[in-house]
Amino acid sequence: MSLFDHKMRDLHELLQKKEVSVSDLVDESFKRISEVEGKVQAFLTLDEENARNKAKQLDEKLAGGDSTGILFGMPIGIKDNIVTKGVRTTCASKILENFDPIYDATVMQKLHNAETVMIGKLNMDEFAMGGSTETSHYQRTFNPWNLDYVPGGSSGGSAAAVAAGEVPFTLGSDTGGSIRQPAAYCGVVGLKPTYGRVSRFGLVAFASSLDQIGPITRNVEDNAYLLQAISGVDPYDSTSANLPVPNYVEQLTGDVKGLRIAVPKEYLGEGVQASVRNAILEALKVLEKLGATWEEVSLPHSKYGVATYYLLASSEASSNLARFDGIRYGYRAQGAENLIDLYKKTRSEGFGDEVKRRIMLGTFALSSGYYDAYYKKAQQVRTLIKQDFDKVFEKYDVIVGPTAPTPAFKIGAQIDDPLTMYANDLLTIPVNLAGVPGISVPCGFDNGLPIGLQIIGKHFDEATVYRVAHAFEQATDYHKQKPQL
Amino acid sequence: MRNTIAFASIGSFFSEKCGGEIMSRISKEQVKHVADLARLSFSEEEIEKFTTQLDAIIGFAEQLNELDTTNVEPTSHVLDIKNVLREDVAVPGLPREEVLKNAPDHKDGLFRVPSILE
Protein backbone atom coordinates (compact mmCIF):
# COMPACT_ATOMS: atom_id res chain seq x y z
CA MET A 1 0.00 0.00 0.00
CA SER A 2 1.19 3.50 -0.84
CA LEU A 3 0.83 6.48 1.46
CA PHE A 4 -0.84 8.13 -1.52
CA ASP A 5 -3.77 5.74 -1.25
CA HIS A 6 -4.85 8.06 1.55
CA LYS A 7 -6.74 11.15 0.61
CA MET A 8 -5.35 14.57 1.46
CA ARG A 9 -7.45 14.93 4.60
CA ASP A 10 -6.15 11.62 5.99
CA LEU A 11 -2.55 12.48 5.13
CA HIS A 12 -3.06 15.77 6.95
CA GLU A 13 -4.27 13.89 10.02
CA LEU A 14 -1.34 11.48 9.89
CA LEU A 15 0.99 14.50 9.79
CA GLN A 16 -0.79 16.12 12.74
CA LYS A 17 -0.56 12.93 14.77
CA LYS A 18 3.14 12.68 13.84
CA GLU A 19 2.56 9.22 12.43
CA VAL A 20 3.96 10.40 9.12
CA SER A 21 6.46 13.18 8.38
CA VAL A 22 6.64 15.47 5.38
CA SER A 23 9.92 13.74 4.52
CA ASP A 24 8.04 10.42 4.44
CA LEU A 25 5.63 11.85 1.88
CA VAL A 26 8.44 13.22 -0.25
CA ASP A 27 10.34 9.91 0.06
CA GLU A 28 7.24 8.06 -1.05
CA SER A 29 7.08 10.24 -4.13
CA PHE A 30 10.72 9.79 -5.16
CA LYS A 31 10.63 6.08 -4.34
CA ARG A 32 7.67 5.57 -6.64
CA ILE A 33 9.28 7.76 -9.30
CA SER A 34 12.43 5.61 -9.20
CA GLU A 35 10.25 2.52 -9.65
CA VAL A 36 7.96 3.57 -12.48
CA GLU A 37 9.22 6.77 -14.11
CA GLY A 38 11.29 4.75 -16.59
CA LYS A 39 8.03 3.34 -17.93
CA VAL A 40 5.75 6.37 -17.62
CA GLN A 41 8.10 9.30 -18.32
CA ALA A 42 5.78 11.89 -16.82
CA PHE A 43 8.43 14.32 -15.54
CA LEU A 44 10.64 16.69 -17.49
CA THR A 45 12.46 18.01 -14.42
CA LEU A 46 12.75 16.59 -10.92
CA ASP A 47 13.49 19.06 -8.16
CA GLU A 48 14.67 16.48 -5.63
CA GLU A 49 17.22 18.44 -3.64
CA ASN A 50 14.92 21.41 -3.05
CA ALA A 51 12.00 19.10 -2.29
CA ARG A 52 13.95 17.20 0.36
CA ASN A 53 15.25 20.41 1.94
CA LYS A 54 11.78 21.87 2.00
CA ALA A 55 10.47 18.68 3.60
CA LYS A 56 13.07 18.95 6.38
CA GLN A 57 12.13 22.58 7.03
CA LEU A 58 8.47 21.69 7.18
CA ASP A 59 9.15 18.77 9.50
CA GLU A 60 10.85 21.19 11.90
CA LYS A 61 7.79 23.40 11.75
CA LEU A 62 5.61 20.36 12.31
CA ALA A 63 7.63 19.42 15.39
CA GLY A 64 6.98 22.93 16.71
CA GLY A 65 3.25 22.35 16.24
CA ASP A 66 2.97 24.88 13.43
CA SER A 67 1.13 23.14 10.58
CA THR A 68 -2.45 24.22 10.33
CA GLY A 69 -3.24 24.25 6.60
CA ILE A 70 -4.66 21.20 4.89
CA LEU A 71 -2.06 21.43 2.08
CA PHE A 72 0.87 21.60 4.51
CA GLY A 73 3.61 19.20 3.40
CA MET A 74 1.70 17.79 0.43
CA PRO A 75 3.88 16.73 -2.52
CA ILE A 76 2.77 18.24 -5.80
CA GLY A 77 3.79 18.14 -9.46
CA ILE A 78 3.42 21.11 -11.80
CA LYS A 79 2.82 21.21 -15.54
CA ASP A 80 5.83 22.65 -17.30
CA ASN A 81 4.01 25.70 -18.67
CA ILE A 82 3.56 27.20 -15.20
CA VAL A 83 6.59 29.29 -14.29
CA THR A 84 8.51 28.22 -11.20
CA LYS A 85 11.19 30.56 -9.92
CA GLY A 86 14.62 28.96 -10.21
CA VAL A 87 13.25 25.70 -11.66
CA ARG A 88 13.60 25.20 -15.41
CA THR A 89 10.31 25.76 -17.26
CA THR A 90 10.28 24.56 -20.87
CA CYS A 91 6.66 24.26 -22.05
CA ALA A 92 8.11 21.02 -23.54
CA SER A 93 9.61 23.19 -26.28
CA LYS A 94 13.16 23.42 -27.55
CA ILE A 95 12.75 27.19 -27.67
CA LEU A 96 12.66 27.29 -23.84
CA GLU A 97 15.18 24.51 -23.23
CA ASN A 98 17.24 26.54 -20.76
CA PHE A 99 14.61 28.93 -19.43
CA ASP A 100 15.04 29.60 -15.72
CA PRO A 101 12.08 31.73 -14.56
CA ILE A 102 12.85 34.75 -12.41
CA TYR A 103 9.45 34.84 -10.76
CA ASP A 104 6.73 32.46 -9.62
CA ALA A 105 3.29 32.11 -11.15
CA THR A 106 0.53 33.29 -8.80
CA VAL A 107 -0.62 29.68 -8.30
CA MET A 108 2.93 28.81 -7.21
CA GLN A 109 2.93 31.70 -4.74
CA LYS A 110 -0.31 30.37 -3.34
CA LEU A 111 1.05 26.82 -3.11
CA HIS A 112 4.19 28.12 -1.37
CA ASN A 113 2.00 30.00 1.08
CA ALA A 114 0.06 26.79 1.68
CA GLU A 115 3.44 25.06 2.26
CA THR A 116 3.21 22.32 -0.33
CA VAL A 117 6.38 20.63 -1.61
CA MET A 118 7.03 20.75 -5.35
CA ILE A 119 8.43 17.46 -6.65
CA GLY A 120 9.04 18.46 -10.26
CA LYS A 121 7.77 19.70 -13.61
CA LEU A 122 5.56 17.59 -15.83
CA ASN A 123 5.62 16.73 -19.50
CA MET A 124 3.01 18.14 -21.88
CA ASP A 125 2.35 18.78 -25.53
CA GLU A 126 4.61 21.60 -26.74
CA PHE A 127 3.04 24.87 -25.55
CA ALA A 128 -0.05 22.81 -24.61
CA MET A 129 -0.86 22.27 -28.29
CA GLY A 130 -1.96 18.69 -28.69
CA GLY A 131 -4.06 15.95 -27.17
CA SER A 132 -1.56 13.16 -26.61
CA THR A 133 1.64 14.66 -25.12
CA GLU A 134 3.36 13.40 -28.28
CA THR A 135 4.26 16.90 -29.48
CA SER A 136 6.65 17.36 -26.52
CA HIS A 137 10.13 18.14 -27.83
CA TYR A 138 11.71 16.06 -25.08
CA GLN A 139 9.95 12.77 -24.53
CA ARG A 140 6.78 10.78 -24.81
CA THR A 141 4.68 10.02 -21.77
CA PHE A 142 2.98 6.64 -21.56
CA ASN A 143 -0.48 5.80 -20.23
CA PRO A 144 0.02 3.95 -16.91
CA TRP A 145 -2.97 1.70 -17.71
CA ASN A 146 -1.38 0.45 -20.93
CA LEU A 147 2.03 1.66 -21.99
CA ASP A 148 1.19 1.34 -25.69
CA TYR A 149 -1.38 4.11 -25.32
CA VAL A 150 -1.13 7.88 -24.99
CA PRO A 151 -1.93 9.51 -21.63
CA GLY A 152 -3.92 12.21 -23.44
CA GLY A 153 -2.90 15.83 -23.46
CA SER A 154 -1.84 18.40 -23.30
CA SER A 155 -1.49 17.84 -19.51
CA GLY A 156 -0.48 14.20 -20.12
CA GLY A 157 2.39 14.26 -17.63
CA SER A 158 0.16 15.76 -14.91
CA ALA A 159 -2.50 13.04 -15.35
CA ALA A 160 -0.08 10.12 -15.81
CA ALA A 161 1.97 11.05 -12.72
CA VAL A 162 -1.16 10.97 -10.55
CA ALA A 163 -2.43 7.72 -12.09
CA ALA A 164 0.99 6.09 -11.62
CA GLY A 165 1.11 7.16 -7.96
CA GLU A 166 4.24 9.28 -8.44
CA VAL A 167 2.57 12.30 -6.87
CA PRO A 168 -0.96 12.48 -5.48
CA PHE A 169 -1.67 16.02 -6.71
CA THR A 170 -0.73 17.99 -9.81
CA LEU A 171 -1.67 21.15 -11.64
CA GLY A 172 -2.44 21.19 -15.34
CA SER A 173 -3.84 23.75 -17.74
CA ASP A 174 -6.88 23.46 -19.98
CA THR A 175 -7.47 25.49 -23.16
CA GLY A 176 -9.65 23.04 -25.09
CA GLY A 177 -9.76 19.99 -22.81
CA SER A 178 -6.12 19.65 -21.74
CA ILE A 179 -6.93 18.81 -18.11
CA ARG A 180 -10.17 16.84 -18.55
CA GLN A 181 -9.18 14.65 -21.52
CA PRO A 182 -5.91 13.32 -20.02
CA ALA A 183 -7.71 12.88 -16.67
CA ALA A 184 -10.29 10.74 -18.51
CA TYR A 185 -7.64 8.72 -20.37
CA CYS A 186 -5.64 8.10 -17.17
CA GLY A 187 -8.60 7.43 -14.84
CA VAL A 188 -8.10 10.38 -12.50
CA VAL A 189 -10.06 13.51 -11.52
CA GLY A 190 -9.36 16.74 -13.42
CA LEU A 191 -11.19 20.06 -13.23
CA LYS A 192 -11.11 23.03 -15.55
CA PRO A 193 -12.36 25.95 -13.47
CA THR A 194 -14.56 28.78 -14.72
CA TYR A 195 -12.57 31.23 -16.84
CA GLY A 196 -11.36 33.82 -14.31
CA ARG A 197 -11.56 31.58 -11.22
CA VAL A 198 -7.77 31.00 -11.10
CA SER A 199 -5.12 33.58 -11.95
CA ARG A 200 -3.29 32.96 -15.22
CA PHE A 201 -0.31 35.07 -14.16
CA GLY A 202 2.76 32.95 -14.84
CA LEU A 203 0.93 30.44 -17.01
CA VAL A 204 2.79 30.69 -20.32
CA ALA A 205 0.01 31.97 -22.57
CA PHE A 206 -1.42 29.81 -25.34
CA ALA A 207 -4.93 31.21 -25.95
CA SER A 208 -5.55 33.84 -23.31
CA SER A 209 -9.34 33.95 -23.60
CA LEU A 210 -9.58 30.18 -22.98
CA ASP A 211 -6.64 29.10 -20.78
CA GLN A 212 -7.26 28.08 -17.17
CA ILE A 213 -5.07 26.31 -14.61
CA GLY A 214 -6.73 23.49 -12.67
CA PRO A 215 -6.05 20.54 -10.35
CA ILE A 216 -5.61 16.84 -11.20
CA THR A 217 -6.01 14.41 -8.29
CA ARG A 218 -7.08 10.88 -7.39
CA ASN A 219 -10.41 11.92 -5.91
CA VAL A 220 -12.90 14.77 -5.93
CA GLU A 221 -12.32 15.97 -2.38
CA ASP A 222 -8.57 16.44 -2.92
CA ASN A 223 -9.37 18.28 -6.12
CA ALA A 224 -11.68 20.66 -4.27
CA TYR A 225 -9.05 21.37 -1.60
CA LEU A 226 -6.51 22.19 -4.26
CA LEU A 227 -8.83 24.46 -6.24
CA GLN A 228 -9.70 26.27 -3.04
CA ALA A 229 -6.02 27.00 -2.49
CA ILE A 230 -5.24 28.35 -5.97
CA SER A 231 -8.42 30.37 -6.67
CA GLY A 232 -9.09 34.06 -6.26
CA VAL A 233 -8.62 37.51 -7.70
CA ASP A 234 -5.08 38.56 -8.58
CA PRO A 235 -3.89 42.10 -9.31
CA TYR A 236 -1.47 40.60 -11.86
CA ASP A 237 -4.30 39.08 -13.92
CA SER A 238 -7.03 41.54 -14.80
CA THR A 239 -9.24 38.70 -16.08
CA SER A 240 -9.25 37.00 -12.68
CA ALA A 241 -12.67 37.38 -11.10
CA ASN A 242 -13.17 39.50 -8.02
CA LEU A 243 -15.57 37.07 -6.38
CA PRO A 244 -15.37 35.27 -3.05
CA VAL A 245 -14.02 31.70 -3.19
CA PRO A 246 -16.56 29.35 -1.59
CA ASN A 247 -15.62 26.48 0.70
CA TYR A 248 -15.94 23.69 -1.84
CA VAL A 249 -15.23 20.77 0.48
CA GLU A 250 -17.93 21.84 2.93
CA GLN A 251 -20.46 21.43 0.12
CA LEU A 252 -19.53 17.83 -0.72
CA THR A 253 -22.65 16.54 0.99
CA GLY A 254 -23.28 13.53 -1.24
CA ASP A 255 -26.79 14.88 -1.71
CA VAL A 256 -28.01 15.30 -5.29
CA LYS A 257 -31.73 14.85 -4.62
CA GLY A 258 -33.78 16.97 -6.97
CA LEU A 259 -30.75 17.89 -9.07
CA ARG A 260 -31.68 18.57 -12.69
CA ILE A 261 -29.23 17.09 -15.19
CA ALA A 262 -29.16 17.97 -18.89
CA VAL A 263 -27.69 15.42 -21.30
CA PRO A 264 -26.97 16.94 -24.71
CA LYS A 265 -27.91 14.57 -27.49
CA GLU A 266 -24.84 15.81 -29.38
CA TYR A 267 -22.70 14.33 -26.57
CA LEU A 268 -24.01 10.81 -27.11
CA GLY A 269 -24.12 11.00 -30.92
CA GLU A 270 -22.97 8.45 -33.43
CA GLY A 271 -19.22 9.24 -33.28
CA VAL A 272 -19.10 8.53 -29.54
CA GLN A 273 -17.83 4.99 -29.08
CA ALA A 274 -20.47 2.53 -27.81
CA SER A 275 -18.45 1.58 -24.71
CA VAL A 276 -18.22 5.25 -23.77
CA ARG A 277 -21.93 5.88 -24.39
CA ASN A 278 -22.86 2.88 -22.27
CA ALA A 279 -20.62 3.98 -19.43
CA ILE A 280 -22.30 7.40 -19.44
CA LEU A 281 -25.80 5.88 -19.46
CA GLU A 282 -24.79 3.68 -16.52
CA ALA A 283 -23.44 6.73 -14.71
CA LEU A 284 -26.76 8.51 -15.27
CA LYS A 285 -28.54 5.53 -13.67
CA VAL A 286 -26.29 5.91 -10.63
CA LEU A 287 -27.14 9.60 -10.38
CA GLU A 288 -30.84 8.81 -10.83
CA LYS A 289 -30.66 6.33 -7.99
CA LEU A 290 -29.21 9.10 -5.85
CA GLY A 291 -32.28 11.22 -6.55
CA ALA A 292 -31.26 13.31 -9.54
CA THR A 293 -33.31 13.49 -12.73
CA TRP A 294 -32.04 13.80 -16.28
CA GLU A 295 -33.45 14.85 -19.61
CA GLU A 296 -32.06 15.03 -23.11
CA VAL A 297 -31.35 18.52 -24.38
CA SER A 298 -29.61 20.02 -27.39
CA LEU A 299 -26.51 22.18 -27.68
CA PRO A 300 -27.16 22.75 -31.38
CA HIS A 301 -23.90 24.56 -32.14
CA SER A 302 -21.62 21.94 -30.52
CA LYS A 303 -20.56 20.55 -33.85
CA TYR A 304 -19.06 23.91 -34.78
CA GLY A 305 -16.97 23.99 -31.61
CA VAL A 306 -13.84 22.36 -33.02
CA ALA A 307 -13.61 24.69 -36.04
CA THR A 308 -14.37 27.75 -33.90
CA TYR A 309 -11.78 26.71 -31.35
CA TYR A 310 -8.98 26.05 -33.81
CA LEU A 311 -9.46 29.44 -35.44
CA LEU A 312 -9.65 31.39 -32.17
CA ALA A 313 -7.04 29.48 -30.18
CA SER A 314 -4.57 29.52 -33.07
CA SER A 315 -5.14 33.23 -33.65
CA GLU A 316 -4.47 34.01 -30.01
CA ALA A 317 -1.47 31.67 -30.01
CA SER A 318 0.06 33.31 -33.08
CA SER A 319 0.03 36.58 -31.19
CA ASN A 320 1.11 35.17 -27.80
CA LEU A 321 4.00 33.16 -29.23
CA ALA A 322 5.43 36.20 -31.03
CA ARG A 323 7.42 36.83 -27.85
CA PHE A 324 9.70 33.87 -28.57
CA ASP A 325 12.23 35.66 -30.72
CA GLY A 326 15.62 34.59 -29.35
CA ILE A 327 16.36 37.99 -27.81
CA ARG A 328 15.33 38.10 -24.17
CA TYR A 329 15.21 34.44 -23.18
CA GLY A 330 15.24 30.96 -24.61
CA TYR A 331 16.91 29.41 -27.60
CA ARG A 332 18.75 31.55 -30.15
CA ALA A 333 19.79 30.21 -33.56
CA GLN A 334 23.40 30.65 -34.64
CA GLY A 335 24.68 32.22 -37.83
CA ALA A 336 21.89 34.74 -38.47
CA GLU A 337 22.79 37.56 -40.84
CA ASN A 338 20.44 40.20 -39.52
CA LEU A 339 17.66 40.67 -36.99
CA ILE A 340 14.77 39.36 -39.14
CA ASP A 341 16.90 36.39 -40.10
CA LEU A 342 17.60 35.77 -36.40
CA TYR A 343 13.87 35.74 -35.61
CA LYS A 344 13.09 33.37 -38.44
CA LYS A 345 15.93 30.95 -37.79
CA THR A 346 15.32 30.92 -34.04
CA ARG A 347 11.59 30.28 -34.37
CA SER A 348 11.95 27.73 -37.15
CA GLU A 349 14.54 25.74 -35.23
CA GLY A 350 12.92 26.27 -31.83
CA PHE A 351 9.27 25.35 -32.49
CA GLY A 352 7.92 21.93 -33.43
CA ASP A 353 5.52 21.19 -36.29
CA GLU A 354 2.22 21.40 -34.38
CA VAL A 355 3.16 24.78 -32.91
CA LYS A 356 4.19 26.06 -36.34
CA ARG A 357 0.97 24.75 -37.86
CA ARG A 358 -1.11 26.68 -35.33
CA ILE A 359 0.97 29.84 -35.61
CA MET A 360 0.48 29.64 -39.38
CA LEU A 361 -3.28 29.06 -39.12
CA GLY A 362 -3.64 31.90 -36.60
CA THR A 363 -1.52 34.31 -38.60
CA PHE A 364 -3.58 33.49 -41.66
CA ALA A 365 -6.91 33.95 -39.84
CA LEU A 366 -5.79 37.34 -38.53
CA SER A 367 -4.21 38.54 -41.75
CA SER A 368 -5.54 41.38 -43.83
CA GLY A 369 -8.40 40.27 -46.04
CA TYR A 370 -9.20 37.13 -44.01
CA TYR A 371 -9.88 38.54 -40.55
CA ASP A 372 -13.64 38.97 -41.00
CA ALA A 373 -14.15 35.68 -42.81
CA TYR A 374 -12.32 33.54 -40.27
CA TYR A 375 -11.44 35.23 -36.98
CA LYS A 376 -14.50 37.43 -36.55
CA LYS A 377 -16.79 34.71 -37.87
CA ALA A 378 -15.40 32.32 -35.25
CA GLN A 379 -15.94 34.91 -32.52
CA GLN A 380 -19.57 35.23 -33.59
CA VAL A 381 -20.06 31.45 -33.55
CA ARG A 382 -18.48 31.47 -30.10
CA THR A 383 -21.37 33.71 -29.02
CA LEU A 384 -23.87 31.16 -30.36
CA ILE A 385 -22.11 28.32 -28.54
CA LYS A 386 -22.11 30.27 -25.30
CA GLN A 387 -25.82 31.05 -25.73
CA ASP A 388 -26.54 27.31 -26.10
CA PHE A 389 -25.08 26.79 -22.63
CA ASP A 390 -26.86 29.82 -21.13
CA LYS A 391 -30.16 28.48 -22.39
CA VAL A 392 -29.69 24.98 -20.97
CA PHE A 393 -28.57 26.38 -17.63
CA GLU A 394 -31.84 28.32 -17.31
CA LYS A 395 -33.54 24.99 -16.63
CA TYR A 396 -30.82 22.61 -15.45
CA ASP A 397 -28.15 22.54 -12.74
CA VAL A 398 -25.45 20.63 -14.60
CA ILE A 399 -24.74 19.18 -18.04
CA VAL A 400 -23.44 15.60 -18.14
CA GLY A 401 -21.78 13.62 -20.93
CA PRO A 402 -18.54 11.90 -21.84
CA THR A 403 -15.23 13.75 -21.52
CA ALA A 404 -13.91 12.31 -24.79
CA PRO A 405 -15.59 10.31 -27.57
CA THR A 406 -13.23 7.33 -27.06
CA PRO A 407 -10.81 5.99 -24.46
CA ALA A 408 -7.07 6.61 -25.01
CA PHE A 409 -5.71 5.80 -28.48
CA LYS A 410 -2.43 4.11 -29.37
CA ILE A 411 0.80 6.08 -29.43
CA GLY A 412 1.54 7.22 -32.96
CA ALA A 413 -2.00 6.53 -34.24
CA GLN A 414 -3.03 10.14 -34.88
CA ILE A 415 0.12 12.23 -34.77
CA ASP A 416 0.29 12.75 -38.54
CA ASP A 417 -3.40 13.56 -38.88
CA PRO A 418 -4.12 16.91 -37.20
CA LEU A 419 -7.85 16.96 -37.92
CA THR A 420 -8.51 13.52 -36.40
CA MET A 421 -6.44 14.54 -33.39
CA TYR A 422 -8.51 17.72 -33.04
CA ALA A 423 -11.75 15.67 -33.02
CA ASN A 424 -10.82 14.15 -29.64
CA ASP A 425 -11.57 17.56 -28.14
CA LEU A 426 -15.09 17.73 -29.56
CA LEU A 427 -16.79 17.40 -26.16
CA THR A 428 -14.40 19.50 -24.10
CA ILE A 429 -13.85 22.49 -26.39
CA PRO A 430 -17.36 24.02 -26.09
CA VAL A 431 -16.83 24.28 -22.31
CA ASN A 432 -13.76 26.48 -22.82
CA LEU A 433 -15.52 28.56 -25.45
CA ALA A 434 -18.42 29.17 -23.02
CA GLY A 435 -15.99 29.72 -20.12
CA VAL A 436 -17.90 27.41 -17.77
CA PRO A 437 -16.35 24.86 -15.36
CA GLY A 438 -16.08 21.16 -16.19
CA ILE A 439 -14.71 18.09 -14.43
CA SER A 440 -13.78 14.60 -15.57
CA VAL A 441 -14.24 11.72 -13.12
CA PRO A 442 -13.63 8.01 -13.77
CA CYS A 443 -16.83 6.16 -14.76
CA GLY A 444 -15.77 2.88 -16.34
CA PHE A 445 -13.25 0.91 -18.38
CA ASP A 446 -13.01 -0.40 -21.91
CA ASN A 447 -10.40 -3.14 -22.35
CA GLY A 448 -8.58 -1.90 -19.29
CA LEU A 449 -8.53 1.73 -20.43
CA PRO A 450 -10.41 4.28 -18.28
CA ILE A 451 -13.48 6.25 -19.40
CA GLY A 452 -14.25 9.74 -18.09
CA LEU A 453 -17.58 11.27 -17.11
CA GLN A 454 -17.75 15.01 -17.76
CA ILE A 455 -19.86 17.21 -15.51
CA ILE A 456 -20.27 20.82 -16.62
CA GLY A 457 -21.63 23.62 -14.44
CA LYS A 458 -22.73 27.24 -14.55
CA HIS A 459 -20.21 30.06 -14.41
CA PHE A 460 -18.48 30.04 -10.99
CA ASP A 461 -20.59 27.12 -9.81
CA GLU A 462 -17.70 24.69 -9.25
CA ALA A 463 -19.40 23.84 -5.94
CA THR A 464 -22.28 22.06 -7.71
CA VAL A 465 -19.93 20.39 -10.20
CA TYR A 466 -17.89 19.02 -7.30
CA ARG A 467 -20.98 17.98 -5.34
CA VAL A 468 -22.29 15.89 -8.24
CA ALA A 469 -18.85 14.44 -9.05
CA HIS A 470 -18.32 13.53 -5.39
CA ALA A 471 -21.76 11.93 -5.00
CA PHE A 472 -21.10 9.82 -8.10
CA GLU A 473 -17.63 8.90 -6.89
CA GLN A 474 -18.89 7.82 -3.46
CA ALA A 475 -21.51 5.59 -5.11
CA THR A 476 -18.97 3.85 -7.37
CA ASP A 477 -15.48 2.42 -7.04
CA TYR A 478 -13.85 3.27 -10.37
CA HIS A 479 -11.59 5.82 -8.66
CA LYS A 480 -10.25 3.12 -6.33
CA GLN A 481 -8.82 1.04 -9.16
CA LYS A 482 -5.16 1.46 -9.96
CA PRO A 483 -3.01 0.55 -12.92
CA GLN A 484 -0.57 -2.35 -12.52
CA LEU A 485 2.86 -1.01 -13.35
CA MET B 1 -20.07 11.23 -35.44
CA ARG B 2 -20.75 13.67 -38.18
CA ASN B 3 -17.56 15.60 -37.53
CA THR B 4 -15.41 12.52 -37.63
CA ILE B 5 -16.92 11.61 -40.96
CA ALA B 6 -16.21 15.11 -42.19
CA PHE B 7 -12.59 14.72 -41.10
CA ALA B 8 -12.29 11.43 -42.91
CA SER B 9 -13.58 12.94 -46.12
CA ILE B 10 -11.14 15.81 -45.74
CA GLY B 11 -8.39 13.25 -45.22
CA SER B 12 -9.17 11.53 -48.48
CA PHE B 13 -9.41 14.93 -50.10
CA PHE B 14 -5.64 15.31 -49.54
CA SER B 15 -4.88 12.71 -52.12
CA GLU B 16 -7.44 13.76 -54.69
CA LYS B 17 -5.77 15.33 -57.65
CA CYS B 18 -7.33 17.72 -60.05
CA GLY B 19 -5.54 17.95 -63.40
CA GLY B 20 -2.35 16.80 -61.72
CA GLU B 21 -2.52 19.61 -59.11
CA ILE B 22 -3.85 19.27 -55.58
CA MET B 23 -7.04 21.32 -55.28
CA SER B 24 -6.53 24.08 -52.78
CA ARG B 25 -8.10 27.00 -51.00
CA ILE B 26 -4.70 28.37 -50.11
CA SER B 27 -1.74 28.59 -52.48
CA LYS B 28 1.93 27.95 -51.80
CA GLU B 29 2.56 31.65 -52.40
CA GLN B 30 0.05 32.56 -49.70
CA VAL B 31 1.64 30.10 -47.29
CA LYS B 32 5.04 31.71 -47.94
CA HIS B 33 3.54 35.14 -47.28
CA VAL B 34 1.94 33.98 -44.01
CA ALA B 35 5.22 32.32 -42.97
CA ASP B 36 6.95 35.64 -43.52
CA LEU B 37 4.37 37.45 -41.36
CA ALA B 38 4.80 34.80 -38.66
CA ARG B 39 8.60 35.06 -38.83
CA LEU B 40 8.98 31.41 -39.75
CA SER B 41 10.97 29.97 -42.61
CA PHE B 42 10.32 26.66 -44.33
CA SER B 43 11.99 24.46 -46.90
CA GLU B 44 10.12 23.88 -50.19
CA GLU B 45 9.17 20.45 -48.91
CA GLU B 46 7.74 21.89 -45.70
CA ILE B 47 5.83 24.53 -47.68
CA GLU B 48 4.20 21.70 -49.64
CA LYS B 49 3.21 19.90 -46.45
CA PHE B 50 1.92 23.00 -44.68
CA THR B 51 -0.04 24.08 -47.77
CA THR B 52 -1.84 20.74 -47.85
CA GLN B 53 -2.50 20.66 -44.11
CA LEU B 54 -3.56 24.30 -43.79
CA ASP B 55 -5.79 23.89 -46.79
CA ALA B 56 -7.57 20.98 -45.11
CA ILE B 57 -7.91 22.81 -41.80
CA ILE B 58 -9.23 25.97 -43.48
CA GLY B 59 -11.61 23.83 -45.53
CA PHE B 60 -12.83 22.26 -42.32
CA ALA B 61 -13.23 25.69 -40.70
CA GLU B 62 -15.38 26.87 -43.57
CA GLN B 63 -18.25 24.80 -42.17
CA LEU B 64 -18.87 27.89 -40.02
CA ASN B 65 -20.23 29.53 -43.17
CA GLU B 66 -23.31 27.30 -42.80
CA LEU B 67 -24.35 29.59 -39.96
CA ASP B 68 -25.96 32.97 -40.45
CA THR B 69 -24.22 35.25 -38.00
CA THR B 70 -25.71 38.54 -39.16
CA ASN B 71 -26.12 40.80 -36.12
CA VAL B 72 -24.44 38.29 -33.77
CA GLU B 73 -22.02 40.10 -31.49
CA PRO B 74 -18.52 38.56 -31.49
CA THR B 75 -17.29 37.15 -28.15
CA SER B 76 -13.67 37.95 -27.34
CA HIS B 77 -13.90 36.60 -23.81
CA VAL B 78 -16.71 35.40 -21.59
CA LEU B 79 -16.49 37.56 -18.50
CA ASP B 80 -18.41 40.75 -17.85
CA ILE B 81 -15.17 42.59 -17.28
CA LYS B 82 -14.31 45.68 -19.25
CA ASN B 83 -11.34 47.85 -18.37
CA VAL B 84 -9.75 47.06 -15.03
CA LEU B 85 -8.17 50.19 -13.60
CA ARG B 86 -5.86 50.80 -10.67
CA GLU B 87 -3.90 53.70 -9.21
CA ASP B 88 -0.71 54.43 -11.12
CA VAL B 89 1.74 53.74 -8.31
CA ALA B 90 5.45 53.36 -9.02
CA VAL B 91 6.90 50.09 -7.71
CA PRO B 92 10.36 48.59 -8.24
CA GLY B 93 10.69 46.47 -11.38
CA LEU B 94 12.68 43.28 -11.74
CA PRO B 95 16.43 43.68 -11.10
CA ARG B 96 18.43 44.10 -14.32
CA GLU B 97 20.83 41.21 -13.65
CA GLU B 98 17.87 38.90 -13.13
CA VAL B 99 16.17 40.02 -16.31
CA LEU B 100 19.35 39.51 -18.35
CA LYS B 101 19.99 36.09 -16.81
CA ASN B 102 18.07 34.22 -19.51
CA ALA B 103 19.22 36.32 -22.45
CA PRO B 104 21.22 34.36 -25.06
CA ASP B 105 23.48 37.39 -25.55
CA HIS B 106 23.87 40.61 -23.60
CA LYS B 107 26.46 43.32 -23.01
CA ASP B 108 26.73 46.32 -20.69
CA GLY B 109 23.31 45.61 -19.21
CA LEU B 110 21.60 45.46 -22.60
CA PHE B 111 20.25 42.69 -24.82
CA ARG B 112 22.56 42.24 -27.80
CA VAL B 113 21.19 41.53 -31.30
CA PRO B 114 22.71 41.31 -34.78
CA SER B 115 23.04 44.58 -36.68
CA ILE B 116 19.72 46.08 -37.71
CA LEU B 117 21.05 48.67 -40.18
CA GLU B 118 22.87 47.52 -43.30
Interface residues (C-beta under 8 A of the other chain):
Chain A: N98 F99 D100 I102 Y103 Y195 G196 S208 S209 P235 S238 T239 A241 G269 E270 G271 V272 H301 K303 Y304 V306 A307 T308 Y310 L311 S318 A322 D325 G326 I327 R328 Y329 G330 Y331 R332 A336 E337 N338 L339 I340 D341 L342 Y343 K344 K345 R347 S348 F351 K356 R357 I359 M360 L361 T363 F364 S367 Y374 K376 K377 A378 Q379 Q380 V381 R382 T383 L384 K386 P405 D417 P418 L419 T420 Y422 A423 L426 A434 G435 H459
Chain B: M1 R2 N3 T4 I5 F7 I10 G11 I26 Q30 V31 V34 A35 L37 A38 R39 L40 S41 F42 F50 Q53 L54 A56 I57 I58 F60 A61 Q63 L64 N65 L67 T69 V72 E73 P74 T75 S76 H77 V78 L79 I81 V84 R86 L94 E98 V99 K101 N102 A103 P104 D105 F111 V113 P114 S115 I116 E118
